[in-house]
Amino acid sequence: MNRRSFILGGLGLLGVAAVGGTGYLNSPRFGRPFRPERLARMQASPHYINGRFECLTPVRVMEGDEQNFLTGWLKYFLEDKTGRVPDVPLPSRKTDLWAQRQDEDFVVWMGN
């Protein structure tokens, strides 16, 4: 197999994967188009602006001239980090999840 056929075969395989992936992601298992009454209700929402839902609270993400990528990183690494670690260990309790009753509701926090 020469180099040209290897590259063309790879590009062909990549194209087939792209078309197959697009078809798979557009299949009904990932949702169907909105019914007209649902779409009209969404478009009537005051939060639906320019064809999408907008966040009510604006979030600052490196805006303005006062901060760029480098100063953002420097600020992150050089800022005061006191108070981020608790003074005492957080209380925890080991629970055997297999021993929980099926009809009992409980919440398990797996951590973050």
Secondary structure, 3 states (H helix, E strand, C coil): CCHHHHHHHHHHHHHHHHHHHHHHHCCHHHCCCCCHHHHHHHHCCCCEECCEECCCCCCCCCCCCCCCHHHHHHHHHHCCCCCCCCCCCCCCCCCCHHHCCCCCCCCCCCCC
